[in-house]
Each structure stands twice: as structure tokens, then as C-alpha cells.
Amino acid sequence: MADSRPNILFMLADDHACQAIGAYGSVVNKTPNLDRIARDGAAFDQSFCCNSICSPSRASILTGKHSHVNGQLAWEEFDGSQTTYPKLLQATGYNTAIVGKWHLKSAPTGFDYWEVLTGQGHYYNPDYRTPDGTARREGYTPDISTDLMLKWLDSGRDPDKPFAAMCHFKAPHRPWAPAPRFFDLFADHDIPVPDTVSDDYKNRSIVLRQNKMQVNRDFYWEFDLKVKDPGPNRHRFMPDAWSIGPRMYEEARMTPGQRETWLAWNERRNGDISTRKYGDEELSRWALQRYLKDYLRCIAAIDDNVGRLLDYLDRTGLAENTLVVYCSDQGFYLGEHGWFDKRWMFEESMWMPLLMRWPGQIEPGTRYQQLVQNIDYAPFLLEVAGLETPDEMHGTSIMPIIKDGDDIHDSLYYHYYDHGGHGVPRHDGVRTDRYKLIHFYSVGEFNLFDLAQDPQEMNSVHENPAYTKVLADMTKLYYELRDRFDVPDEYGPDSA
């Protein structure tokens, strides 16, 4: 007799900002297929990560644990012997599969089928790691990963078992290399830029000014901006001597035909950048638009492929018994505070998209306002399959929110453990529905934000007498959560 437990299709993007999804009110792009998930299901408006960097977030999703316990603080090799939700699903009869970006160095465990990108992966002609070795596949990576997933869903799985399939997109991670079919998207207009793009970092910790992720300064000319010869403008951005080397450049991966199309496009859109010296403000605006448009073009490919997967489920009748989840490993800056990238505990990088469609369980068009964190995904997916949450997991199942509208958290703990990447120091903190306390422990400084009064986090109120009690309460909560999760003393609160 076939197992009737729900199927799970879990789709994970890399660095997809909530503010670049229509369902979250995007003013910069349209995402009709992602919006379809929200329209037919739900959007979680307060879903956050516990460590805003790719590999650690992926490990927290798999294990339901904070980074210092699952061992993935930054770029370590993931310990695949530990408990993960795919392992538990597989052990209880689920067919499990993962394709696309893995970025955890060790081989995937707990999967009946896997083909994952090597390292960060590439946008063009990527290498996929398999149990039998590495294979290069020609094409555009989000399309290829979707092709592999559709093939497995259609003919690679056991139809008598429920499936738990993970389709992980490389996009829209740096270096933001779009597919040819989207080269001209946004070519006829500029993308709206955030109000905080010219942030001067006053009224907050001094460490913010030490960042190395500014959109008016810290791009690489060729790797990020796709300009080989900036001519008289080369003084403004970074020269292309990036430490990861030329092997990461997408152009080096391309077939002659792909390269010809790519170079022609870049020559056409570069205009006079290599011959005319731009003014400082003009060049800053130019670079920000170049970044934003390429980033959003990569998202267009994700939306395309999400539509292909949804169409398959609908066409085959699988949709009625399949939980569909779409999320990203963290948020991203689209010029907010003058930044690109992530890492900080500020809203744009801590805030993760979380969209779900689950017929019969989630009412179409639902908006959930309860606090959710990526460590909650594993307990939730286990409960969907009828399994209990292991004691070792830090997260809490999202099911009470869906079933009864209950809160599962009154506060969330965050910790960024990498030291100095993009000029972002280690820091941790706590977020409630209204307040956020960040401890920049390398300089021994707390910042407090009232998210109701200051949603853009432009002014810390930690020295404001009107917030004395709030600061005391949040500080107490901060230390309580550090104790609850056994955070080692070497990572704050008093270490440098």
C-alpha cells in the first residue's frame, strides 16, 4: 500500500532578498510564480535566519541547530554524521533527493539521489558532484538544476513512497550572471533605490563605518560589474585581482557561442564607461544600477524555474498532497545602508523569505506575522511527516502557527561568527517582535533599535533614557538566550 504522507518540495535560493519578491511588496521586480505560492498558500512576514551567511544558514536548516552546535560557523566542512531532517525522513520511508547548490564541502548524507554543485557553483556550464564523481553540464545552472529535479520527480523516484525533494538554486548569488533570455530585462528603466542608500552610519556603532560592502566603493570591475576596461574610471572600484582567482569568472566557463553572446551584450550596455570619465556621483549611480539589474535578472530565472516545478506538480496531480516551500538562505542588501551582501544582524540580511503552499492545510492568501527562524524548518518538516523533533534541535516546529495561529517564539537569537569578512565583525543579539539588541562585542558596544519607530534601523536608542527599561529587559533576555543555547565564551559577550 502506498504511503500517503505529504510530499515535500523544498526550494532554496541563495541571497534572495524579500524586497525582491512581489509577494513581499517588491517595487524593483515582478515574481509571478513565487507570488503564486503565496497566493495559493502563505507568506511568512517575520521569518529570519540565525547567522546571515550561506553555509551556516544551510547547516541550520538541515540540523535545526545554531551554528556553534552544528559546527558550521562559516566555511568549515559540514559534519554529515550528525542528525539532519533528510536523514530522519529517509529512515522512515521518504524518497529523498537534492540537486543544485550544497556549499557544505562534505558529501550530502540522507539522500537517495543527489547532484550538487561543486563549491559555490557557477552560473554557466557548472560542475555537479555526484556519488560517481564530477560531471560538467552545459547550460545555465538554475535551468539545469530544475531539469535534474524534474527528471527525478518524473522517473527517478519510487512512486509508492512520499518524496522530500530539495531544489537549491545558485542564483542570485554573486557574481550575478544572468541568462541570455533576461539580458534586456530592465534595460528601458532604472531600478528604484532605497531611501537609506546614502547612510552615513551616525547614531550607531563605529563598526558600521568599517564595512567593505559599499555599493559606491567595493565592487570588482570585471567580476561584479562585468567591465574589462573601465578606462579613466578604474580608480573608483576594485581591480580584478580577487583572491579566488580567474577560475571563478563566468566568461571562462562559457562555450565560444555563449561567450560571443555575452561579450556582445556587455559591449552594448557598457556604452562609454571605458572612454569617458564619470563624475563620482554619476559613477556610483551607474554601478548600483548595474548591480541591481543583474541581480534581479538572476531572480527572473529562479521565478521561471519555480513556475516549471509548480506546473509539473499541478499537471501530474501531485500538488494536492505536496507541501511546497520556497525560501532563501538569508536576505541581502539592495543598496540599503549603501550596502550589498549580507552578514549584519540588520533587517535586510536577517529577514528571509518563506513562502508555503499546502492544500487543505494552509488557506490561500494567508499572511503569518509570528516570529519564525531557519532552525524551525527541520522540526516543521519532520512534523509534516509525522515525526517528533529530536531533543538536540534548537528549533520549534512551525505547525502550531499553521494549525492554530499560535506564537512559537517571543524572541530570536542571532550570531554572526565569521571574523572580518566584508569588514563585518563578529556580533550577536536578540530580536523580539518590536525590539532588536545587537552586541558588537569586538568593541564592547550594544545598539538597541525600536523597530516600530525606526524600521530602517537608523538610530540606536541604547543611550536614550526613555528606553532604559527596554534596554535592561533586552540585555537580560540576551544573556538568557546565550545560556539557553550554550554559546561558548570565546564568541562574546566579553571577548574581542
ZIGIUR-V513483 format. One record per residue. N is the residue number from 1. RES is the residue in one letter. SS is DSSP state (@ for helix, = for strand, . for the rest). Layout:
N,RES,SS
N,RES,SS
This chain:
1,M,.
2,A,.
3,D,.
4,S,.
5,R,.
6,P,.
7,N,=
8,I,=
9,L,=
10,F,=
11,M,=
12,L,=
13,A,=
14,D,.
15,D,.
16,H,.
17,A,.
18,C,@
19,Q,@
20,A,@
21,I,.
22,G,@
23,A,@
24,Y,@
25,G,.
26,S,.
27,V,.
28,V,.
29,N,.
30,K,.
31,T,.
32,P,@
33,N,@
34,L,@
35,D,@
36,R,@
37,I,@
38,A,@
39,R,@
40,D,@
41,G,.
42,A,=
43,A,=
44,F,=
45,D,.
46,Q,.
47,S,=
48,F,=
49,C,.
50,C,.
51,N,.
52,S,.
53,I,.
54,C,@
55,S,@
56,P,@
57,S,@
58,R,@
59,A,@
60,S,@
61,I,@
62,L,@
63,T,@
64,G,.
65,K,.
66,H,.
67,S,@
68,H,@
69,V,@
70,N,@
71,G,.
72,Q,.
73,L,.
74,A,.
75,W,.
76,E,.
77,E,.
78,F,.
79,D,.
80,G,.
81,S,.
82,Q,.
83,T,.
84,T,.
85,Y,@
86,P,@
87,K,@
88,L,@
89,L,@
90,Q,@
91,A,@
92,T,.
93,G,.
94,Y,.
95,N,=
96,T,=
97,A,=
98,I,=
99,V,=
100,G,=
101,K,.
102,W,.
103,H,.
104,L,.
105,K,.
106,S,.
107,A,.
108,P,.
109,T,.
110,G,.
111,F,.
112,D,.
113,Y,=
114,W,=
115,E,=
116,V,=
117,L,=
118,T,.
119,G,.
120,Q,.
121,G,.
122,H,.
123,Y,.
124,Y,=
125,N,.
126,P,.
127,D,=
128,Y,=
129,R,=
130,T,=
131,P,.
132,D,.
133,G,=
134,T,=
135,A,=
136,R,=
137,R,.
138,E,.
139,G,.
140,Y,=
141,T,@
142,P,@
143,D,@
144,I,@
145,S,@
146,T,@
147,D,@
148,L,@
149,M,@
150,L,@
151,K,@
152,W,@
153,L,@
154,D,@
155,S,@
156,G,@
157,R,.
158,D,.
159,P,.
160,D,.
161,K,.
162,P,.
163,F,=
164,A,=
165,A,=
166,M,=
167,C,=
168,H,=
169,F,.
170,K,.
171,A,.
172,P,.
173,H,.
174,R,.
175,P,.
176,W,.
177,A,.
178,P,.
179,A,.
180,P,@
181,R,@
182,F,@
183,F,.
184,D,.
185,L,.
186,F,.
187,A,.
188,D,.
189,H,.
190,D,.
191,I,.
192,P,.
193,V,.
194,P,.
195,D,.
196,T,.
197,V,.
198,S,.
199,D,.
200,D,.
201,Y,.
202,K,.
203,N,.
204,R,.
205,S,.
206,I,@
207,V,@
208,L,@
209,R,@
210,Q,@
211,N,.
212,K,.
213,M,.
214,Q,=
215,V,.
216,N,.
217,R,.
218,D,.
219,F,.
220,Y,=
221,W,.
222,E,.
223,F,.
224,D,.
225,L,.
226,K,.
227,V,.
228,K,.
229,D,.
230,P,.
231,G,@
232,P,@
233,N,@
234,R,.
235,H,.
236,R,.
237,F,.
238,M,=
239,P,.
240,D,.
241,A,.
242,W,.
243,S,.
244,I,.
245,G,.
246,P,@
247,R,@
248,M,@
249,Y,.
250,E,@
251,E,@
252,A,@
253,R,@
254,M,.
255,T,.
256,P,@
257,G,@
258,Q,@
259,R,@
260,E,@
261,T,@
262,W,@
263,L,@
264,A,@
265,W,@
266,N,@
267,E,@
268,R,@
269,R,@
270,N,@
271,G,.
272,D,.
273,I,.
274,S,.
275,T,.
276,R,.
277,K,.
278,Y,.
279,G,.
280,D,@
281,E,@
282,E,@
283,L,@
284,S,@
285,R,@
286,W,@
287,A,@
288,L,@
289,Q,@
290,R,@
291,Y,@
292,L,@
293,K,@
294,D,@
295,Y,@
296,L,@
297,R,@
298,C,@
299,I,@
300,A,@
301,A,@
302,I,@
303,D,@
304,D,@
305,N,@
306,V,@
307,G,@
308,R,@
309,L,@
310,L,@
311,D,@
312,Y,@
313,L,@
314,D,@
315,R,@
316,T,@
317,G,.
318,L,.
319,A,@
320,E,@
321,N,@
322,T,=
323,L,=
324,V,=
325,V,=
326,Y,=
327,C,=
328,S,=
329,D,.
330,Q,.
331,G,.
332,F,.
333,Y,.
334,L,.
335,G,.
336,E,@
337,H,@
338,G,@
339,W,=
340,F,.
341,D,.
342,K,.
343,R,.
344,W,.
345,M,.
346,F,.
347,E,@
348,E,@
349,S,@
350,M,@
351,W,=
352,M,.
353,P,.
354,L,=
355,L,=
356,M,=
357,R,=
358,W,.
359,P,.
360,G,.
361,Q,.
362,I,.
363,E,.
364,P,.
365,G,.
366,T,=
367,R,=
368,Y,=
369,Q,.
370,Q,.
371,L,.
372,V,=
373,Q,=
374,N,.
375,I,.
376,D,@
377,Y,@
378,A,@
379,P,@
380,F,@
381,L,@
382,L,@
383,E,@
384,V,@
385,A,.
386,G,.
387,L,.
388,E,.
389,T,.
390,P,.
391,D,.
392,E,.
393,M,.
394,H,.
395,G,.
396,T,.
397,S,.
398,I,.
399,M,@
400,P,@
401,I,@
402,I,@
403,K,@
404,D,@
405,G,.
406,D,.
407,D,.
408,I,.
409,H,.
410,D,.
411,S,.
412,L,=
413,Y,=
414,Y,=
415,H,=
416,Y,=
417,Y,.
418,D,.
419,H,.
420,G,.
421,G,@
422,H,@
423,G,@
424,V,.
425,P,.
426,R,.
427,H,=
428,D,=
429,G,=
430,V,=
431,R,=
432,T,.
433,D,.
434,R,.
435,Y,=
436,K,=
437,L,=
438,I,=
439,H,=
440,F,=
441,Y,.
442,S,.
443,V,.
444,G,.
445,E,=
446,F,=
447,N,=
448,L,=
449,F,=
450,D,=
451,L,.
452,A,.
453,Q,.
454,D,.
455,P,.
456,Q,.
457,E,.
458,M,.
459,N,.
460,S,.
461,V,.
462,H,.
463,E,.
464,N,.
465,P,@
466,A,@
467,Y,@
468,T,@
469,K,@
470,V,@
471,L,@
472,A,@
473,D,@
474,M,@
475,T,@
476,K,@
477,L,@
478,Y,@
479,Y,@
480,E,@
481,L,@
482,R,@
483,D,@
484,R,@
485,F,.
486,D,.
487,V,.
488,P,.
489,D,.
490,E,.
491,Y,.
492,G,.
493,P,.
494,D,.
495,S,.
496,A,.
